[in-house]
Amino acid sequence: MRFTIYQESRQGGRANNEDRTTCCYSRDALLMVIADGMGGHHYGEIASQIAVQTMADVFQREARPVLADPFRFLQKGMTNAHHAITDYAARHKLKDSPRTTCVACVVQDNIAYWAHAGDSRLYLMRDDRVIAQTRDHSRIRLLIDEGMISEAQAAVHPDRNKIYSCLGSPTPPEIEFSRKTPLTHGDIVLLSTDGLWGVTSGEQMALALKGPNFLQTVPKLLADAEVKGGPHGDNLSVVAVRWEDSYVEEESSAISTMTMTQDEVTTRLEEFGRNPSYKSDLSEDEIEKAIEEIRNAIDKYNPKK
């Protein structure tokens, strides 16, 4: 595989960052995940951390070097994350379980597979256009689909942040799956939370990313969205990959997995409380305790063999 990838999460105007991202790749498979947590007193970021860490753990174990069934992997990973979050809430006797959206994409054999719960989005861009995107599991999306409000009205609607499917809720999440989607050279797969897509349309992103400077353009999209969001703007996160043909001219920014061994997996995942750019009022002891509890919750549903 050959691809160029960019991954970043920013706090925006919020007191803390409840978004989490990860990307993992083996010799022949790639995983990208974004989660947007919901819940007070750091519980939202614990929910999103459990989601991305669960998906990464399963990928590291099963991508040897490909996943046997990408759709089953996505279903199992998200379902296990959901149960781990609800188990965490039960152990802490929380009145309301922390929750998180989640969107995840697997690419192997030049085919993309994705799934989502909530309103974190995936866009597939080709030739400067959005050719596929996820459909938000939100009340606003239902109103738009029923013709009751316009896209412009949706942007300022008081219910625009209300979703009906997520991981960690008392009812099982509605996980929606894509079709098997072949990728061609130059395709861009972009995952984002609503801090980005809420102020920048998919069409605007596709046009901005059409140039050769992919690794400069994606952070600029985040920077522009941060300005548009203003002093009270939401957290904003992105994982974006530009798919490369195996035979294009070498680029210093492109990742090639051809030299990786069959059992090797590379993962980019920040541990809870370990990003110095995120503000936190938790003490070191509280962070260590949270890390241990997250690990325990995940291990219950992702037992190591």
C-alpha positions as CSV (number, residue, x, y, z in Angstrom):
1,M,0.0,0.0,0.0
2,R,1.0,3.6,-0.6
3,F,-0.8,6.6,1.0
4,T,-0.3,10.0,2.5
5,I,-2.0,10.6,5.8
6,Y,-2.7,13.5,8.1
7,Q,-4.1,13.2,11.7
8,E,-4.8,16.0,14.2
9,S,-7.2,17.0,16.9
10,R,-7.6,20.6,18.2
11,Q,-9.4,21.9,21.3
12,G,-11.1,24.8,19.7
13,G,-12.8,27.1,22.1
14,R,-13.8,24.4,24.6
15,A,-12.4,23.9,28.1
16,N,-11.1,20.4,27.2
17,N,-10.9,18.2,24.1
18,E,-13.3,15.2,24.0
19,D,-12.3,14.2,20.5
20,R,-10.0,11.3,19.9
21,T,-8.4,9.9,16.7
22,T,-6.3,7.0,15.7
23,C,-4.8,5.5,12.6
24,C,-3.2,2.0,12.3
25,Y,-1.7,0.2,9.4
26,S,-0.2,-3.2,8.7
27,R,1.5,-4.2,5.5
28,D,-1.8,-4.6,3.6
29,A,-4.5,-2.9,5.7
30,L,-5.2,0.6,7.0
31,L,-7.6,1.7,9.8
32,M,-8.7,5.3,10.6
33,V,-11.0,6.2,13.5
34,I,-12.5,9.4,14.9
35,A,-14.7,9.7,18.0
36,D,-16.4,12.7,19.5
37,G,-17.2,12.2,23.2
38,M,-20.2,13.6,25.2
39,G,-20.3,13.8,28.9
40,G,-19.3,16.0,31.8
41,H,-16.2,15.9,34.0
42,H,-13.9,14.3,31.4
43,Y,-16.3,11.3,30.9
44,G,-16.8,12.3,27.3
45,E,-13.2,12.0,26.5
46,I,-13.0,8.7,28.4
47,A,-15.8,7.4,26.1
48,S,-14.1,8.5,23.0
49,Q,-10.7,7.2,24.2
50,I,-12.3,3.8,24.8
51,A,-13.8,3.8,21.3
52,V,-10.6,4.5,19.4
53,Q,-8.4,2.4,21.6
54,T,-10.8,-0.6,21.3
55,M,-10.7,-0.3,17.5
56,A,-6.9,0.0,17.5
57,D,-6.5,-3.0,19.8
58,V,-8.6,-5.3,17.7
59,F,-6.9,-4.1,14.5
60,Q,-3.4,-4.8,16.0
61,R,-4.5,-8.3,16.9
62,E,-6.3,-9.2,13.7
63,A,-4.6,-7.4,10.8
64,R,-2.0,-10.1,10.0
65,P,-1.6,-8.5,7.5
66,V,-5.2,-8.2,6.4
67,L,-8.6,-8.4,8.2
68,A,-10.5,-11.6,7.4
69,D,-13.8,-9.6,7.2
70,P,-13.6,-5.8,7.4
71,F,-17.3,-5.3,8.0
72,R,-17.3,-7.8,10.8
73,F,-14.3,-6.1,12.3
74,L,-16.0,-2.7,12.3
75,Q,-19.2,-4.2,13.8
76,K,-17.2,-6.1,16.5
77,G,-15.0,-3.1,17.3
78,M,-17.8,-0.6,17.7
79,T,-20.0,-3.0,19.6
80,N,-17.2,-4.0,22.0
81,A,-16.4,-0.3,22.6
82,H,-20.1,0.4,23.3
83,H,-20.2,-2.4,26.0
84,A,-16.9,-1.2,27.5
85,I,-18.2,2.3,27.9
86,T,-21.5,1.1,29.5
87,D,-19.5,-1.2,31.8
88,Y,-17.3,1.7,32.8
89,A,-20.4,3.8,33.6
90,A,-21.9,0.9,35.7
91,R,-18.7,0.4,37.7
92,H,-18.6,4.1,38.5
93,K,-22.4,4.2,39.2
94,L,-22.8,7.1,36.9
95,K,-26.4,8.5,36.6
96,D,-25.9,9.0,32.8
97,S,-23.5,6.9,30.8
98,P,-20.8,8.9,28.9
99,R,-21.3,8.6,25.1
100,T,-19.4,9.1,21.9
101,T,-19.9,9.2,18.2
102,C,-17.6,7.0,16.1
103,V,-16.7,6.8,12.5
104,A,-14.2,4.2,11.3
105,C,-12.8,3.2,7.9
106,V,-10.7,0.2,6.8
107,V,-8.9,0.1,3.5
108,Q,-7.4,-3.1,2.1
109,D,-6.9,-4.5,-1.4
110,N,-7.7,-0.9,-2.6
111,I,-11.2,-1.2,-1.2
112,A,-12.7,1.1,1.5
113,Y,-15.1,-0.2,4.1
114,W,-16.6,2.2,6.7
115,A,-19.1,2.4,9.5
116,H,-20.5,5.1,11.8
117,A,-22.7,5.8,14.7
118,G,-23.7,9.5,15.3
119,D,-22.7,12.6,13.4
120,S,-18.9,12.3,13.0
121,R,-18.5,12.1,9.2
122,L,-16.6,10.4,6.5
123,Y,-16.2,11.9,3.0
124,L,-14.8,10.2,0.0
125,M,-13.5,12.8,-2.5
126,R,-12.5,12.2,-6.1
127,D,-11.6,14.7,-8.8
128,D,-12.3,17.7,-6.5
129,R,-15.8,16.4,-5.7
130,V,-17.5,14.5,-2.8
131,I,-18.7,11.2,-4.3
132,A,-19.8,9.6,-1.0
133,Q,-20.4,10.6,2.6
134,T,-22.0,9.2,5.8
135,R,-25.5,10.2,6.7
136,D,-25.7,11.8,10.2
137,H,-27.7,9.9,12.8
138,S,-29.2,13.2,14.0
139,R,-32.6,14.7,14.4
140,I,-31.6,17.5,12.1
141,R,-30.7,15.0,9.3
142,L,-34.2,13.4,9.7
143,L,-35.9,16.8,9.4
144,I,-33.8,17.7,6.2
145,D,-34.6,14.3,4.7
146,E,-38.3,14.8,5.3
147,G,-38.1,18.3,3.6
148,M,-39.1,20.1,6.8
149,I,-36.1,22.3,7.0
150,S,-33.3,23.4,4.6
151,E,-29.5,22.9,5.0
152,A,-29.2,26.6,5.8
153,Q,-31.9,26.3,8.5
154,A,-30.2,23.2,9.9
155,A,-26.9,25.2,10.5
156,V,-28.6,27.4,13.2
157,H,-31.3,25.0,14.4
158,P,-31.5,24.6,18.2
159,D,-31.5,20.7,17.8
160,R,-28.5,20.6,15.5
161,N,-26.3,18.8,18.1
162,K,-28.9,16.1,19.1
163,I,-28.1,12.6,17.8
164,Y,-30.1,9.4,18.1
165,S,-27.3,6.8,17.7
166,C,-23.9,6.7,19.6
167,L,-21.7,4.4,21.6
168,G,-22.4,4.2,25.3
169,S,-26.1,5.0,25.3
170,P,-28.6,2.8,27.3
171,T,-29.9,1.5,23.9
172,P,-27.6,-0.4,21.5
173,P,-26.1,1.9,18.8
174,E,-27.4,2.0,15.3
175,I,-24.3,1.2,13.3
176,E,-24.5,2.1,9.6
177,F,-22.2,0.4,7.1
178,S,-21.0,1.5,3.7
179,R,-20.8,-0.6,0.6
180,K,-17.5,-2.0,-0.5
181,T,-16.0,1.0,-2.3
182,P,-13.0,0.6,-4.6
183,L,-10.4,3.4,-4.4
184,T,-8.4,4.9,-7.3
185,H,-5.1,6.8,-7.3
186,G,-5.7,10.3,-5.8
187,D,-8.9,9.5,-3.9
188,I,-9.1,11.2,-0.5
189,V,-10.9,9.7,2.4
190,L,-11.5,12.3,5.2
191,L,-13.0,11.6,8.6
192,S,-14.0,14.6,10.8
193,T,-15.9,15.6,13.8
194,D,-18.6,18.4,13.6
195,G,-16.1,21.0,14.8
196,L,-14.7,20.9,11.2
197,W,-17.6,19.9,9.0
198,G,-20.1,22.1,10.9
199,V,-18.3,25.2,9.5
200,T,-16.8,23.8,6.3
201,S,-18.8,22.0,3.7
202,G,-17.6,18.8,2.1
203,E,-17.5,20.6,-1.2
204,Q,-15.3,23.3,0.2
205,M,-12.9,20.7,1.7
206,A,-12.8,18.8,-1.6
207,L,-11.8,21.9,-3.6
208,A,-9.2,22.9,-1.0
209,L,-7.6,19.5,-1.1
210,K,-7.3,19.3,-4.9
211,G,-3.7,20.6,-5.0
212,P,-0.5,18.7,-4.4
213,N,0.3,20.1,-0.9
214,F,-2.0,17.7,1.0
215,L,0.0,17.8,4.2
216,Q,-0.2,21.6,4.3
217,T,-3.8,21.9,3.1
218,V,-5.4,19.7,5.8
219,P,-4.1,21.6,8.8
220,K,-5.1,24.8,7.1
221,L,-8.7,23.5,6.9
222,L,-8.5,22.9,10.6
223,A,-7.0,26.4,11.3
224,D,-9.7,28.1,9.2
225,A,-12.4,26.1,10.9
226,E,-11.0,27.1,14.3
227,V,-11.3,30.8,13.3
228,K,-14.8,30.3,12.0
229,G,-15.8,28.5,15.3
230,G,-14.7,31.5,17.3
231,P,-13.9,31.6,21.0
232,H,-16.7,29.1,21.8
233,G,-16.0,26.8,18.9
234,D,-16.2,23.0,19.2
235,N,-13.3,20.6,19.3
236,L,-12.3,19.7,15.8
237,S,-10.5,16.7,14.5
238,V,-9.5,15.1,11.2
239,V,-7.9,12.0,9.8
240,A,-7.4,12.3,6.1
241,V,-5.7,9.9,3.7
242,R,-4.8,10.4,0.0
243,W,-4.6,7.0,-1.6
244,E,-1.6,6.5,-3.9
245,D,-1.1,4.1,-6.8
246,S,1.6,1.5,-6.1
247,Y,3.6,2.7,-9.1
248,V,3.5,6.5,-8.8
249,E,6.8,8.4,-8.4
250,E,8.2,8.3,-4.9
251,E,7.1,11.2,-2.6
252,S,8.8,11.9,0.7
253,S,5.5,12.4,2.4
254,A,4.0,9.1,1.1
255,I,3.9,6.0,3.4
256,S,4.8,2.7,1.8
257,T,4.0,-0.5,3.7
258,M,5.8,-2.8,1.3
259,T,8.8,-3.3,3.7
260,M,6.7,-4.2,6.7
261,T,6.5,-7.8,7.9
262,Q,3.3,-9.8,7.9
263,D,2.7,-9.4,11.7
264,E,3.9,-5.7,12.0
265,V,1.4,-3.0,12.8
266,T,2.0,0.8,13.2
267,T,-0.4,2.7,15.4
268,R,-0.8,6.5,16.0
269,L,-2.9,6.8,19.2
270,E,-2.4,9.2,22.0
271,E,-3.0,7.8,25.5
272,F,-5.6,9.5,27.7
273,G,-4.2,12.7,29.3
274,R,-0.9,12.5,27.5
275,N,-1.2,15.3,25.0
276,P,0.4,18.4,26.5
277,S,-1.5,20.7,24.2
278,Y,-4.8,19.7,25.7
279,K,-5.8,21.5,28.9
280,S,-6.7,19.2,31.9
281,D,-7.5,19.9,35.5
282,L,-6.8,16.2,36.4
283,S,-3.8,15.4,38.5
284,E,-1.2,12.9,37.4
285,D,-2.7,10.4,39.8
286,E,-6.1,10.9,38.4
287,I,-4.8,10.5,34.9
288,E,-3.0,7.3,35.8
289,K,-6.1,5.9,37.4
290,A,-8.2,6.8,34.3
291,I,-5.7,5.1,32.0
292,E,-5.8,1.9,34.1
293,E,-9.6,1.9,34.2
294,I,-9.9,2.5,30.4
295,R,-7.5,-0.4,29.9
296,N,-9.5,-2.6,32.2
297,A,-12.8,-1.8,30.5
298,I,-11.3,-2.5,27.0
299,D,-9.6,-5.7,28.1
300,K,-12.9,-7.1,29.3
301,Y,-14.3,-7.0,25.8
302,N,-11.0,-7.4,23.9
303,P,-9.4,-10.2,25.8
304,K,-5.8,-10.9,24.8
305,K,-5.1,-14.3,23.4
